[in-house]
Amino acid sequence: MEYVEPTPEERQRAAGAYAFWVLALPELAPAARPASAWFRAHIRQAVALGLVETAALLIVLALPAVLVGVALALRLPVGTAATVWIYALGFVLDVAAIVLGLALNVALAARAARGERFTIAFLPRSWAR
């Protein structure tokens, strides 16, 4: 298949998909308006990235509760101070994960807005096809 330059509207919609991946879900429907292969690949990739980022963030958010729960299940002496420190460190990890995710999404949205063709290294290639 020959590469077709994406339209300015497709570039804008693809950039928006990286910023707000949930809004790209209707674009996955086969009945959605006709689009270039570049646009469809970016929409699939943005949705896959959004799902991976959401799962990773949920894991990071649950980590303090899991650690405290495991410690209690093992009957380790976990006092109030230790619990507060675990949750404080968890909060720092939460903020770091959110900032890294936002930075990645903004960078990818900017690349899509320029019309670049790219894949995300840590996503399986089949997710972007």
C-alpha positions in Angstrom: 0.0 0.0 0.0 1.3 3.4 -1.0 1.8 6.1 1.7 -0.7 8.9 1.5 0.1 12.1 3.3 -2.4 12.6 6.1 -4.8 15.6 5.9 -4.5 18.4 8.5 -7.7 17.2 10.0 -6.3 13.7 10.4 -3.2 15.0 12.0 -5.2 17.0 14.5 -7.5 14.1 15.3 -4.5 11.7 15.7 -2.8 14.2 18.0 -6.0 14.5 20.1 -6.1 10.7 20.3 -2.7 10.6 22.0 -3.8 13.3 24.4 -7.3 11.8 25.2 -7.3 8.2 24.1 -10.9 7.5 25.2 -12.2 10.0 22.6 -10.5 7.9 19.9 -12.5 4.8 20.7 -15.3 5.7 18.2 -12.7 6.1 15.5 -12.0 2.3 15.8 -15.5 1.4 14.6 -15.6 0.2 11.0 -18.4 2.6 10.2 -16.4 5.6 11.1 -15.6 8.1 8.4 -13.1 7.1 5.7 -9.5 7.8 6.7 -5.9 7.1 5.6 -3.9 4.1 6.7 -1.7 6.5 8.6 -4.6 7.8 10.6 -6.1 4.4 11.4 -2.6 3.1 12.6 -2.2 6.1 14.9 -5.7 5.7 16.3 -5.1 2.0 17.1 -1.7 2.8 18.6 -3.0 5.7 20.7 -5.8 3.5 22.1 -3.3 0.7 22.9 -1.0 3.1 24.6 -3.9 4.6 26.6 -4.9 1.1 27.8 -1.4 0.2 28.8 -0.9 3.5 30.6 -4.2 3.2 32.4 -3.4 -0.4 33.5 0.1 0.7 34.7 -1.4 3.7 36.6 -3.9 1.5 38.3 -1.2 -0.9 39.4 0.9 2.0 40.7 -2.1 3.4 42.6 -2.8 0.1 44.2 0.7 -0.7 45.2 0.6 0.9 48.7 -2.6 -1.0 49.6 -1.1 -4.2 48.3 2.1 -3.7 50.3 0.3 -3.0 53.5 -2.1 -5.8 52.9 0.7 -8.3 52.3 2.5 -7.1 55.4 -0.6 -7.5 57.5 -1.3 -11.0 56.0 2.2 -12.1 57.0 1.5 -10.8 60.5 4.3 -8.3 60.3 4.2 -5.5 62.8 3.0 -2.6 60.6 2.3 0.5 62.7 0.6 3.7 61.7 3.8 5.5 61.0 5.0 2.7 58.6 1.6 2.8 56.8 1.8 6.5 56.4 5.3 6.3 55.0 4.3 3.6 52.5 1.4 5.7 51.3 3.5 8.8 51.1 6.1 7.0 48.9 3.1 5.6 46.9 1.9 9.1 46.4 5.3 10.2 45.1 5.3 7.2 42.7 1.7 8.1 41.6 2.8 11.7 40.8 5.9 10.5 38.9 3.8 8.0 36.9 1.3 10.7 36.0 3.9 13.2 35.0 5.8 10.6 32.9 2.6 9.5 31.2 1.6 13.1 30.4 5.0 13.9 29.0 5.0 10.9 26.8 1.5 11.7 25.5 2.3 15.3 24.8 5.5 14.3 22.9 3.6 11.7 20.8 0.7 14.1 20.1 3.2 16.7 18.8 4.8 14.1 16.5 1.4 13.0 15.2 0.4 16.7 14.7 3.5 17.0 12.4 2.3 14.0 10.4 5.2 11.7 11.4 5.0 7.9 11.0 6.3 6.2 14.1 5.7 3.2 16.4 6.0 3.1 20.2 8.9 0.8 21.2 7.2 -0.9 24.1 4.0 -1.7 22.4 3.7 -4.8 20.2 3.7 -3.9 16.5 0.5 -5.9 15.9 -1.4 -3.4 18.2 -0.7 -0.6 15.8 -1.7 -2.4 12.6 
